[in-house]
Amino acid sequence: MLAVVAVTIPETNWFEGRDGEVVEGAVCHWTTGTAGSALAHFRNMQSRVSAHYIIDRDGTRIPVLPEADTAYHAGDFFANLRTVGIEFVGGEAWANTFTDAQYAEGARLVRELSARYGFPIDAQH
């Protein structure tokens, strides 16, 4: 399920465009709170982080930033330029467990990204 959410992320937390780089993979992360708390963190201009998508516990995909722009999610600017960041809601708040709905939606999203950008689906991408 795709959620339609109006999200405004401060420019301190992302970079417009990809500086000529192409997407070569996806980086999956997990949050330690809810989707709402992740969005609030991304909206905090001092956090200096963001992601392209959030996958909520019920499998809802929440778009945060356009894929054409660079989210600050991988801890390395060059890696950020070349990847799409996906945050799975869970982590410590749910004892590091993810739901079947999250796995299904995450797999669907990674398949879509792989088809769109032509990268293989493996641990290196």
A tleap script that builds the chain and sets N, CA, C and O, in Angstrom:
source leaprc.protein.ff14SB
mol = sequence {
  NMET LEU ALA VAL VAL ALA VAL THR ILE PRO
  GLU THR ASN TRP PHE GLU GLY ARG ASP GLY
  GLU VAL VAL GLU GLY ALA VAL CYS HIE TRP
  THR THR GLY THR ALA GLY SER ALA LEU ALA
  HIE PHE ARG ASN MET GLN SER ARG VAL SER
  ALA HIE TYR ILE ILE ASP ARG ASP GLY THR
  ARG ILE PRO VAL LEU PRO GLU ALA ASP THR
  ALA TYR HIE ALA GLY ASP PHE PHE ALA ASN
  LEU ARG THR VAL GLY ILE GLU PHE VAL GLY
  GLY GLU ALA TRP ALA ASN THR PHE THR ASP
  ALA GLN TYR ALA GLU GLY ALA ARG LEU VAL
  ARG GLU LEU SER ALA ARG TYR GLY PHE PRO
  ILE ASP ALA GLN CHIE
}
set mol.1.N position { 0.853 -1.167 0.000 }
set mol.1.CA position { 0.000 0.000 0.000 }
set mol.1.C position { 0.903 1.236 0.000 }
set mol.1.O position { 1.887 1.292 0.737 }
set mol.2.N position { 0.571 2.197 -0.808 }
set mol.2.CA position { 1.341 3.433 -0.909 }
set mol.2.C position { 0.574 4.558 -0.232 }
set mol.2.O position { -0.574 4.832 -0.581 }
set mol.3.N position { 1.198 5.195 0.718 }
set mol.3.CA position { 0.589 6.328 1.407 }
set mol.3.C position { 0.902 7.601 0.645 }
set mol.3.O position { 1.979 7.737 0.063 }
set mol.4.N position { -0.021 8.516 0.649 }
set mol.4.CA position { 0.236 9.830 0.079 }
set mol.4.C position { 0.400 10.782 1.254 }
set mol.4.O position { -0.558 11.086 1.965 }
set mol.5.N position { 1.616 11.240 1.441 }
set mol.5.CA position { 1.950 12.081 2.585 }
set mol.5.C position { 2.665 13.319 2.062 }
set mol.5.O position { 3.625 13.212 1.299 }
set mol.6.N position { 2.201 14.481 2.471 }
set mol.6.CA position { 2.900 15.715 2.113 }
set mol.6.C position { 4.029 15.903 3.122 }
set mol.6.O position { 3.786 16.178 4.297 }
set mol.7.N position { 5.246 15.754 2.656 }
set mol.7.CA position { 6.407 15.825 3.538 }
set mol.7.C position { 7.297 16.967 3.072 }
set mol.7.O position { 7.659 17.043 1.898 }
set mol.8.N position { 7.642 17.840 3.982 }
set mol.8.CA position { 8.592 18.897 3.685 }
set mol.8.C position { 9.825 18.654 4.538 }
set mol.8.O position { 9.784 18.730 5.766 }
set mol.9.N position { 10.927 18.360 3.850 }
set mol.9.CA position { 12.182 18.073 4.530 }
set mol.9.C position { 13.106 19.269 4.303 }
set mol.9.O position { 13.265 19.696 3.160 }
set mol.10.N position { 13.716 19.822 5.346 }
set mol.10.CA position { 14.609 20.969 5.163 }
set mol.10.C position { 15.800 20.617 4.274 }
set mol.10.O position { 16.270 19.479 4.266 }
set mol.11.N position { 16.267 21.587 3.543 }
set mol.11.CA position { 17.355 21.370 2.590 }
set mol.11.C position { 18.674 20.988 3.260 }
set mol.11.O position { 19.605 20.563 2.576 }
set mol.12.N position { 18.772 21.128 4.570 }
set mol.12.CA position { 19.981 20.680 5.275 }
set mol.12.C position { 20.056 19.157 5.334 }
set mol.12.O position { 21.105 18.601 5.662 }
set mol.13.N position { 18.952 18.479 5.020 }
set mol.13.CA position { 18.858 17.032 5.204 }
set mol.13.C position { 18.843 16.247 3.897 }
set mol.13.O position { 18.673 15.028 3.915 }
set mol.14.N position { 19.015 16.918 2.773 }
set mol.14.CA position { 19.050 16.253 1.478 }
set mol.14.C position { 19.718 17.166 0.472 }
set mol.14.O position { 19.974 18.336 0.759 }
set mol.15.N position { 20.000 16.634 -0.705 }
set mol.15.CA position { 20.700 17.361 -1.757 }
set mol.15.C position { 19.873 17.264 -3.034 }
set mol.15.O position { 19.434 16.177 -3.410 }
set mol.16.N position { 19.660 18.390 -3.698 }
set mol.16.CA position { 18.872 18.387 -4.928 }
set mol.16.C position { 19.654 17.695 -6.044 }
set mol.16.O position { 20.814 18.017 -6.302 }
set mol.17.N position { 19.003 16.751 -6.690 }
set mol.17.CA position { 19.626 16.005 -7.775 }
set mol.17.C position { 20.572 14.935 -7.256 }
set mol.17.O position { 20.556 14.593 -6.073 }
set mol.18.N position { 21.397 14.411 -8.158 }
set mol.18.CA position { 22.360 13.360 -7.796 }
set mol.18.C position { 23.753 13.677 -8.330 }
set mol.18.O position { 24.600 12.788 -8.426 }
set mol.19.N position { 23.993 14.937 -8.677 }
set mol.19.CA position { 25.320 15.396 -9.088 }
set mol.19.C position { 25.898 14.543 -10.220 }
set mol.19.O position { 27.098 14.270 -10.253 }
set mol.20.N position { 25.027 14.126 -11.148 }
set mol.20.CA position { 25.462 13.345 -12.303 }
set mol.20.C position { 25.596 11.853 -12.061 }
set mol.20.O position { 25.848 11.098 -13.000 }
set mol.21.N position { 25.433 11.415 -10.820 }
set mol.21.CA position { 25.539 9.986 -10.495 }
set mol.21.C position { 24.215 9.280 -10.813 }
set mol.21.O position { 23.160 9.911 -10.890 }
set mol.22.N position { 24.296 7.968 -10.993 }
set mol.22.CA position { 23.098 7.161 -11.227 }
set mol.22.C position { 22.887 6.230 -10.044 }
set mol.22.O position { 23.839 5.857 -9.358 }
set mol.23.N position { 21.650 5.862 -9.812 }
set mol.23.CA position { 21.319 4.951 -8.719 }
set mol.23.C position { 21.866 3.569 -9.056 }
set mol.23.O position { 21.605 3.015 -10.124 }
set mol.24.N position { 22.637 3.027 -8.106 }
set mol.24.CA position { 23.245 1.712 -8.281 }
set mol.24.C position { 22.813 0.727 -7.210 }
set mol.24.O position { 23.319 -0.394 -7.169 }
set mol.25.N position { 21.893 1.119 -6.347 }
set mol.25.CA position { 21.450 0.207 -5.303 }
set mol.25.C position { 20.533 0.883 -4.311 }
set mol.25.O position { 20.199 2.061 -4.436 }
set mol.26.N position { 20.139 0.106 -3.327 }
set mol.26.CA position { 19.286 0.593 -2.247 }
set mol.26.C position { 19.971 0.267 -0.928 }
set mol.26.O position { 20.666 -0.742 -0.809 }
set mol.27.N position { 19.766 1.134 0.062 }
set mol.27.CA position { 20.279 0.887 1.406 }
set mol.27.C position { 19.074 0.824 2.334 }
set mol.27.O position { 18.300 1.776 2.433 }
set mol.28.N position { 18.925 -0.318 3.019 }
set mol.28.CA position { 17.811 -0.507 3.946 }
set mol.28.C position { 18.294 -0.249 5.366 }
set mol.28.O position { 19.335 -0.753 5.789 }
set mol.29.N position { 17.521 0.540 6.084 }
set mol.29.CA position { 17.801 0.900 7.466 }
set mol.29.C position { 16.578 0.544 8.301 }
set mol.29.O position { 15.545 0.153 7.758 }
set mol.30.N position { 16.692 0.678 9.614 }
set mol.30.CA position { 15.520 0.546 10.472 }
set mol.30.C position { 15.484 1.687 11.465 }
set mol.30.O position { 16.514 2.225 11.872 }
set mol.31.N position { 14.258 2.043 11.845 }
set mol.31.CA position { 14.056 3.130 12.795 }
set mol.31.C position { 13.936 2.558 14.205 }
set mol.31.O position { 13.699 1.363 14.381 }
set mol.32.N position { 14.099 3.400 15.182 }
set mol.32.CA position { 13.892 2.981 16.569 }
set mol.32.C position { 12.577 3.523 17.109 }
set mol.32.O position { 12.345 3.502 18.318 }
set mol.33.N position { 11.731 3.999 16.238 }
set mol.33.CA position { 10.446 4.540 16.656 }
set mol.33.C position { 9.402 4.278 15.593 }
set mol.33.O position { 9.490 3.306 14.843 }
set mol.34.N position { 8.430 5.139 15.536 }
set mol.34.CA position { 7.319 5.011 14.602 }
set mol.34.C position { 7.637 5.718 13.284 }
set mol.34.O position { 8.651 6.406 13.161 }
set mol.35.N position { 6.756 5.536 12.311 }
set mol.35.CA position { 6.889 6.285 11.057 }
set mol.35.C position { 6.792 7.785 11.333 }
set mol.35.O position { 7.528 8.579 10.748 }
set mol.36.N position { 5.891 8.158 12.216 }
set mol.36.CA position { 5.735 9.569 12.562 }
set mol.36.C position { 6.981 10.160 13.201 }
set mol.36.O position { 7.356 11.296 12.910 }
set mol.37.N position { 7.617 9.395 14.066 }
set mol.37.CA position { 8.827 9.911 14.699 }
set mol.37.C position { 9.979 9.983 13.700 }
set mol.37.O position { 10.824 10.873 13.795 }
set mol.38.N position { 10.018 9.056 12.746 }
set mol.38.CA position { 11.042 9.126 11.693 }
set mol.38.C position { 10.827 10.370 10.840 }
set mol.38.O position { 11.782 11.083 10.532 }
set mol.39.N position { 9.583 10.635 10.457 }
set mol.39.CA position { 9.287 11.839 9.675 }
set mol.39.C position { 9.642 13.099 10.456 }
set mol.39.O position { 10.185 14.050 9.894 }
set mol.40.N position { 9.337 13.106 11.743 }
set mol.40.CA position { 9.684 14.271 12.570 }
set mol.40.C position { 11.199 14.462 12.614 }
set mol.40.O position { 11.683 15.592 12.572 }
set mol.41.N position { 11.938 13.373 12.698 }
set mol.41.CA position { 13.397 13.456 12.707 }
set mol.41.C position { 13.914 14.009 11.382 }
set mol.41.O position { 14.822 14.840 11.365 }
set mol.42.N position { 13.333 13.546 10.268 }
set mol.42.CA position { 13.730 14.043 8.951 }
set mol.42.C position { 13.385 15.521 8.785 }
set mol.42.O position { 14.081 16.249 8.077 }
set mol.43.N position { 12.307 15.963 9.440 }
set mol.43.CA position { 11.899 17.374 9.351 }
set mol.43.C position { 12.750 18.290 10.217 }
set mol.43.O position { 12.722 19.508 10.040 }
set mol.44.N position { 13.504 17.725 11.144 }
set mol.44.CA position { 14.363 18.507 12.031 }
set mol.44.C position { 15.614 18.916 11.251 }
set mol.44.O position { 16.429 18.064 10.896 }
set mol.45.N position { 15.766 20.199 10.986 }
set mol.45.CA position { 16.872 20.658 10.139 }
set mol.45.C position { 18.238 20.384 10.746 }
set mol.45.O position { 19.243 20.419 10.035 }
set mol.46.N position { 18.297 20.117 12.020 }
set mol.46.CA position { 19.577 19.829 12.652 }
set mol.46.C position { 19.937 18.343 12.632 }
set mol.46.O position { 21.057 17.976 12.989 }
set mol.47.N position { 19.000 17.482 12.218 }
set mol.47.CA position { 19.295 16.046 12.208 }
set mol.47.C position { 20.237 15.663 11.069 }
set mol.47.O position { 21.005 14.708 11.188 }
set mol.48.N position { 20.174 16.416 9.957 }
set mol.48.CA position { 21.028 16.178 8.789 }
set mol.48.C position { 20.837 14.788 8.192 }
set mol.48.O position { 21.765 14.243 7.596 }
set mol.49.N position { 19.644 14.206 8.342 }
set mol.49.CA position { 19.351 12.899 7.773 }
set mol.49.C position { 17.982 12.889 7.112 }
set mol.49.O position { 17.114 13.710 7.410 }
set mol.50.N position { 17.818 11.935 6.208 }
set mol.50.CA position { 16.547 11.728 5.530 }
set mol.50.C position { 16.590 10.357 4.870 }
set mol.50.O position { 17.569 9.625 5.011 }
set mol.51.N position { 15.542 10.015 4.163 }
set mol.51.CA position { 15.478 8.789 3.372 }
set mol.51.C position { 14.492 9.038 2.243 }
set mol.51.O position { 13.755 10.024 2.260 }
set mol.52.N position { 14.479 8.162 1.280 }
set mol.52.CA position { 13.524 8.287 0.183 }
set mol.52.C position { 12.165 7.689 0.545 }
set mol.52.O position { 11.120 8.191 0.132 }
set mol.53.N position { 12.201 6.604 1.325 }
set mol.53.CA position { 10.962 5.898 1.682 }
set mol.53.C position { 11.016 5.432 3.124 }
set mol.53.O position { 12.085 5.193 3.685 }
set mol.54.N position { 9.821 5.310 3.711 }
set mol.54.CA position { 9.628 4.626 4.982 }
set mol.54.C position { 8.651 3.487 4.711 }
set mol.54.O position { 7.648 3.675 4.023 }
set mol.55.N position { 8.947 2.302 5.254 }
set mol.55.CA position { 8.017 1.181 5.181 }
set mol.55.C position { 7.472 0.966 6.594 }
set mol.55.O position { 8.204 0.560 7.497 }
set mol.56.N position { 6.176 1.242 6.773 }
set mol.56.CA position { 5.568 1.163 8.106 }
set mol.56.C position { 5.250 -0.287 8.465 }
set mol.56.O position { 5.334 -1.175 7.617 }
set mol.57.N position { 4.887 -0.518 9.716 }
set mol.57.CA position { 4.635 -1.864 10.244 }
set mol.57.C position { 3.551 -2.604 9.469 }
set mol.57.O position { 3.608 -3.827 9.339 }
set mol.58.N position { 2.559 -1.872 8.951 }
set mol.58.CA position { 1.474 -2.529 8.206 }
set mol.58.C position { 1.796 -2.690 6.727 }
set mol.58.O position { 0.939 -3.117 5.953 }
set mol.59.N position { 3.035 -2.351 6.317 }
set mol.59.CA position { 3.434 -2.475 4.927 }
set mol.59.C position { 3.193 -1.236 4.093 }
set mol.59.O position { 3.467 -1.240 2.893 }
set mol.60.N position { 2.690 -0.180 4.697 }
set mol.60.CA position { 2.474 1.056 3.958 }
set mol.60.C position { 3.815 1.662 3.572 }
set mol.60.O position { 4.709 1.814 4.404 }
set mol.61.N position { 3.936 2.001 2.299 }
set mol.61.CA position { 5.133 2.682 1.776 }
set mol.61.C position { 4.877 4.171 1.818 }
set mol.61.O position { 3.923 4.661 1.213 }
set mol.62.N position { 5.722 4.891 2.527 }
set mol.62.CA position { 5.574 6.338 2.661 }
set mol.62.C position { 6.705 7.005 1.880 }
set mol.62.O position { 7.862 6.924 2.292 }
set mol.63.N position { 6.391 7.665 0.757 }
set mol.63.CA position { 7.446 8.384 0.038 }
set mol.63.C position { 7.831 9.648 0.789 }
set mol.63.O position { 6.971 10.412 1.227 }
set mol.64.N position { 9.134 9.861 0.932 }
set mol.64.CA position { 9.622 11.009 1.687 }
set mol.64.C position { 10.300 12.010 0.756 }
set mol.64.O position { 9.981 13.199 0.788 }
set mol.65.N position { 11.225 11.543 -0.065 }
set mol.65.CA position { 11.926 12.393 -1.034 }
set mol.65.C position { 11.853 11.767 -2.417 }
set mol.65.O position { 11.804 10.542 -2.536 }
set mol.66.N position { 11.845 12.587 -3.470 }
set mol.66.CA position { 11.894 12.026 -4.821 }
set mol.66.C position { 13.197 11.251 -5.036 }
set mol.66.O position { 14.252 11.660 -4.553 }
set mol.67.N position { 13.121 10.157 -5.744 }
set mol.67.CA position { 14.313 9.373 -6.044 }
set mol.67.C position { 15.347 10.173 -6.831 }
set mol.67.O position { 16.535 9.851 -6.787 }
set mol.68.N position { 14.922 11.196 -7.541 }
set mol.68.CA position { 15.848 12.021 -8.333 }
set mol.68.C position { 16.756 12.867 -7.444 }
set mol.68.O position { 17.765 13.394 -7.913 }
set mol.69.N position { 16.405 13.001 -6.162 }
set mol.69.CA position { 17.209 13.776 -5.231 }
set mol.69.C position { 17.990 12.855 -4.300 }
set mol.69.O position { 17.699 11.662 -4.211 }
set mol.70.N position { 18.971 13.407 -3.613 }
set mol.70.CA position { 19.873 12.648 -2.757 }
set mol.70.C position { 19.463 12.782 -1.296 }
set mol.70.O position { 19.524 13.866 -0.714 }
set mol.71.N position { 19.045 11.660 -0.714 }
set mol.71.CA position { 18.752 11.636 0.720 }
set mol.71.C position { 20.052 11.423 1.475 }
set mol.71.O position { 20.968 10.761 0.987 }
set mol.72.N position { 20.122 11.988 2.660 }
set mol.72.CA position { 21.288 11.774 3.524 }
set mol.72.C position { 20.953 10.612 4.453 }
set mol.72.O position { 20.337 10.799 5.502 }
set mol.73.N position { 21.360 9.430 4.061 }
set mol.73.CA position { 20.959 8.243 4.816 }
set mol.73.C position { 22.078 7.229 5.014 }
set mol.73.O position { 21.995 6.417 5.936 }
set mol.74.N position { 23.109 7.243 4.197 }
set mol.74.CA position { 24.102 6.166 4.222 }
set mol.74.C position { 25.370 6.517 4.987 }
set mol.74.O position { 26.258 5.676 5.121 }
set mol.75.N position { 25.469 7.735 5.488 }
set mol.75.CA position { 26.660 8.119 6.229 }
set mol.75.C position { 27.857 8.453 5.361 }
set mol.75.O position { 28.946 8.708 5.875 }
set mol.76.N position { 27.668 8.454 4.054 }
set mol.76.CA position { 28.737 8.748 3.100 }
set mol.76.C position { 28.096 9.464 1.915 }
set mol.76.O position { 27.184 8.925 1.288 }
set mol.77.N position { 28.562 10.671 1.602 }
set mol.77.CA position { 27.893 11.451 0.570 }
set mol.77.C position { 27.897 10.747 -0.786 }
set mol.77.O position { 26.888 10.773 -1.490 }
set mol.78.N position { 29.016 10.117 -1.168 }
set mol.78.CA position { 29.075 9.432 -2.453 }
set mol.78.C position { 28.095 8.261 -2.483 }
set mol.78.O position { 27.432 8.033 -3.495 }
set mol.79.N position { 28.002 7.524 -1.390 }
set mol.79.CA position { 27.020 6.428 -1.310 }
set mol.79.C position { 25.602 6.980 -1.379 }
set mol.79.O position { 24.733 6.381 -2.012 }
set mol.80.N position { 25.361 8.120 -0.731 }
set mol.80.CA position { 24.036 8.754 -0.800 }
set mol.80.C position { 23.665 9.092 -2.238 }
set mol.80.O position { 22.527 8.888 -2.661 }
set mol.81.N position { 24.638 9.611 -2.987 }
set mol.81.CA position { 24.372 9.998 -4.377 }
set mol.81.C position { 23.945 8.810 -5.231 }
set mol.81.O position { 23.206 8.982 -6.200 }
set mol.82.N position { 24.402 7.604 -4.884 }
set mol.82.CA position { 24.226 6.437 -5.743 }
set mol.82.C position { 23.209 5.427 -5.226 }
set mol.82.O position { 23.056 4.353 -5.809 }
set mol.83.N position { 22.510 5.756 -4.138 }
set mol.83.CA position { 21.560 4.790 -3.585 }
set mol.83.C position { 20.236 5.440 -3.202 }
set mol.83.O position { 20.141 6.656 -3.034 }
set mol.84.N position { 19.228 4.603 -3.071 }
set mol.84.CA position { 17.918 5.002 -2.559 }
set mol.84.C position { 17.839 4.499 -1.125 }
set mol.84.O position { 18.118 3.330 -0.857 }
set mol.85.N position { 17.463 5.373 -0.208 }
set mol.85.CA position { 17.374 5.023 1.206 }
set mol.85.C position { 15.974 4.590 1.591 }
set mol.85.O position { 14.994 5.278 1.305 }
set mol.86.N position { 15.892 3.429 2.250 }
set mol.86.CA position { 14.611 2.866 2.696 }
set mol.86.C position { 14.697 2.622 4.197 }
set mol.86.O position { 15.592 1.916 4.662 }
set mol.87.N position { 13.770 3.201 4.956 }
set mol.87.CA position { 13.701 3.015 6.409 }
set mol.87.C position { 12.540 2.082 6.751 }
set mol.87.O position { 11.395 2.339 6.381 }
set mol.88.N position { 12.846 1.009 7.453 }
set mol.88.CA position { 11.818 0.096 7.948 }
set mol.88.C position { 11.510 0.454 9.395 }
set mol.88.O position { 12.417 0.526 10.224 }
set mol.89.N position { 10.238 0.677 9.703 }
set mol.89.CA position { 9.840 1.012 11.065 }
set mol.89.C position { 9.956 -0.246 11.917 }
set mol.89.O position { 9.394 -1.290 11.585 }
set mol.90.N position { 10.683 -0.136 13.004 }
set mol.90.CA position { 10.855 -1.297 13.877 }
set mol.90.C position { 11.988 -1.076 14.821 }
set mol.90.O position { 11.935 -0.208 15.692 }
set mol.91.N position { 13.018 -1.865 14.646 }
set mol.91.CA position { 14.197 -1.702 15.473 }
set mol.91.C position { 13.916 -1.959 16.940 }
set mol.91.O position { 13.129 -2.842 17.280 }
set mol.92.N position { 14.545 -1.204 17.796 }
set mol.92.CA position { 14.478 -1.432 19.233 }
set mol.92.C position { 13.054 -1.379 19.778 }
set mol.92.O position { 12.730 -2.070 20.743 }
set mol.93.N position { 12.209 -0.564 19.163 }
set mol.93.CA position { 10.840 -0.427 19.668 }
set mol.93.C position { 10.065 -1.735 19.561 }
set mol.93.O position { 9.132 -1.962 20.331 }
set mol.94.N position { 10.435 -2.594 18.625 }
set mol.94.CA position { 9.754 -3.872 18.439 }
set mol.94.C position { 10.748 -5.022 18.483 }
set mol.94.O position { 10.567 -6.021 17.787 }
set mol.95.N position { 11.780 -4.897 19.280 }
set mol.95.CA position { 12.784 -5.953 19.486 }
set mol.95.C position { 13.388 -6.441 18.172 }
set mol.95.O position { 13.602 -7.638 17.979 }
set mol.96.N position { 13.658 -5.496 17.274 }
set mol.96.CA position { 14.317 -5.793 15.995 }
set mol.96.C position { 13.551 -6.787 15.135 }
set mol.96.O position { 14.155 -7.579 14.411 }
set mol.97.N position { 12.250 -6.750 15.211 }
set mol.97.CA position { 11.437 -7.625 14.380 }
set mol.97.C position { 10.704 -6.784 13.347 }
set mol.97.O position { 10.349 -5.632 13.595 }
set mol.98.N position { 10.491 -7.371 12.213 }
set mol.98.CA position { 9.755 -6.709 11.148 }
set mol.98.C position { 8.598 -7.606 10.751 }
set mol.98.O position { 8.660 -8.823 10.928 }
set mol.99.N position { 7.553 -7.016 10.220 }
set mol.99.CA position { 6.353 -7.777 9.888 }
set mol.99.C position { 6.459 -8.366 8.487 }
set mol.99.O position { 7.263 -7.923 7.666 }
set mol.100.N position { 5.627 -9.379 8.232 }
set mol.100.CA position { 5.563 -9.956 6.890 }
set mol.100.C position { 5.162 -8.896 5.870 }
set mol.100.O position { 5.653 -8.895 4.741 }
set mol.101.N position { 4.258 -7.986 6.275 }
set mol.101.CA position { 3.825 -6.916 5.368 }
set mol.101.C position { 4.996 -6.003 5.011 }
set mol.101.O position { 5.104 -5.562 3.867 }
set mol.102.N position { 5.871 -5.715 5.971 }
set mol.102.CA position { 7.055 -4.892 5.692 }
set mol.102.C position { 8.004 -5.606 4.740 }
set mol.102.O position { 8.487 -5.007 3.779 }
set mol.103.N position { 8.272 -6.871 5.000 }
set mol.103.CA position { 9.151 -7.629 4.107 }
set mol.103.C position { 8.592 -7.659 2.691 }
set mol.103.O position { 9.331 -7.471 1.726 }
set mol.104.N position { 7.287 -7.896 2.564 }
set mol.104.CA position { 6.666 -7.970 1.232 }
set mol.104.C position { 6.772 -6.629 0.512 }
set mol.104.O position { 7.146 -6.583 -0.660 }
set mol.105.N position { 6.448 -5.543 1.203 }
set mol.105.CA position { 6.505 -4.223 0.564 }
set mol.105.C position { 7.939 -3.811 0.279 }
set mol.105.O position { 8.217 -3.222 -0.765 }
set mol.106.N position { 8.853 -4.114 1.192 }
set mol.106.CA position { 10.260 -3.812 0.962 }
set mol.106.C position { 10.798 -4.551 -0.257 }
set mol.106.O position { 11.517 -3.974 -1.072 }
set mol.107.N position { 10.447 -5.828 -0.378 }
set mol.107.CA position { 10.876 -6.617 -1.540 }
set mol.107.C position { 10.281 -6.044 -2.821 }
set mol.107.O position { 10.968 -5.952 -3.838 }
set mol.108.N position { 9.010 -5.660 -2.777 }
set mol.108.CA position { 8.353 -5.058 -3.947 }
set mol.108.C position { 9.072 -3.775 -4.351 }
set mol.108.O position { 9.325 -3.551 -5.535 }
set mol.109.N position { 9.402 -2.934 -3.378 }
set mol.109.CA position { 10.079 -1.670 -3.665 }
set mol.109.C position { 11.473 -1.916 -4.252 }
set mol.109.O position { 11.846 -1.274 -5.234 }
set mol.110.N position { 12.235 -2.820 -3.673 }
set mol.110.CA position { 13.580 -3.094 -4.183 }
set mol.110.C position { 13.506 -3.668 -5.595 }
set mol.110.O position { 14.328 -3.325 -6.444 }
set mol.111.N position { 12.526 -4.542 -5.854 }
set mol.111.CA position { 12.332 -5.052 -7.234 }
set mol.111.C position { 12.035 -3.905 -8.194 }
set mol.111.O position { 12.597 -3.861 -9.289 }
set mol.112.N position { 11.167 -2.983 -7.806 }
set mol.112.CA position { 10.847 -1.826 -8.654 }
set mol.112.C position { 12.089 -0.984 -8.921 }
set mol.112.O position { 12.341 -0.578 -10.055 }
set mol.113.N position { 12.860 -0.726 -7.872 }
set mol.113.CA position { 14.082 0.073 -8.031 }
set mol.113.C position { 15.072 -0.633 -8.950 }
set mol.113.O position { 15.678 -0.002 -9.815 }
set mol.114.N position { 15.235 -1.933 -8.765 }
set mol.114.CA position { 16.142 -2.721 -9.601 }
set mol.114.C position { 15.727 -2.649 -11.072 }
set mol.114.O position { 16.569 -2.477 -11.953 }
set mol.115.N position { 14.444 -2.780 -11.325 }
set mol.115.CA position { 13.948 -2.705 -12.701 }
set mol.115.C position { 14.117 -1.300 -13.273 }
set mol.115.O position { 14.476 -1.141 -14.440 }
set mol.116.N position { 13.860 -0.290 -12.460 }
set mol.116.CA position { 13.936 1.096 -12.920 }
set mol.116.C position { 15.378 1.523 -13.208 }
set mol.116.O position { 15.636 2.224 -14.187 }
set mol.117.N position { 16.309 1.104 -12.359 }
set mol.117.CA position { 17.687 1.583 -12.482 }
set mol.117.C position { 18.663 0.536 -13.023 }
set mol.117.O position { 19.813 0.857 -13.322 }
set mol.118.N position { 18.214 -0.694 -13.149 }
set mol.118.CA position { 19.053 -1.722 -13.762 }
set mol.118.C position { 20.142 -2.285 -12.883 }
set mol.118.O position { 21.140 -2.783 -13.405 }
set mol.119.N position { 19.997 -2.228 -11.559 }
set mol.119.CA position { 21.010 -2.842 -10.693 }
set mol.119.C position { 20.538 -4.232 -10.272 }
set mol.119.O position { 19.335 -4.479 -10.178 }
set mol.120.N position { 21.488 -5.142 -10.019 }
set mol.120.CA position { 21.095 -6.481 -9.571 }
set mol.120.C position { 20.581 -6.460 -8.136 }
set mol.120.O position { 20.890 -5.554 -7.363 }
set mol.121.N position { 19.809 -7.451 -7.805 }
set mol.121.CA position { 19.325 -7.586 -6.419 }
set mol.121.C position { 20.259 -8.555 -5.710 }
set mol.121.O position { 20.113 -9.773 -5.821 }
set mol.122.N position { 21.216 -8.000 -4.984 }
set mol.122.CA position { 22.172 -8.782 -4.208 }
set mol.122.C position { 22.685 -7.923 -3.052 }
set mol.122.O position { 22.323 -6.752 -2.931 }
set mol.123.N position { 23.511 -8.502 -2.222 }
set mol.123.CA position { 23.999 -7.792 -1.033 }
set mol.123.C position { 24.874 -6.594 -1.342 }
set mol.123.O position { 25.019 -5.709 -0.498 }
set mol.124.N position { 25.455 -6.540 -2.515 }
set mol.124.CA position { 26.316 -5.418 -2.872 }
set mol.124.C position { 25.541 -4.219 -3.429 }
set mol.124.O position { 26.110 -3.139 -3.591 }
set mol.125.N position { 24.271 -4.398 -3.717 }
set mol.125.CA position { 23.482 -3.334 -4.325 }
set mol.125.C position { 22.237 -3.007 -3.516 }
set mol.125.O position { 21.465 -2.128 -3.899 }
savepdb mol mol.pdb
quit
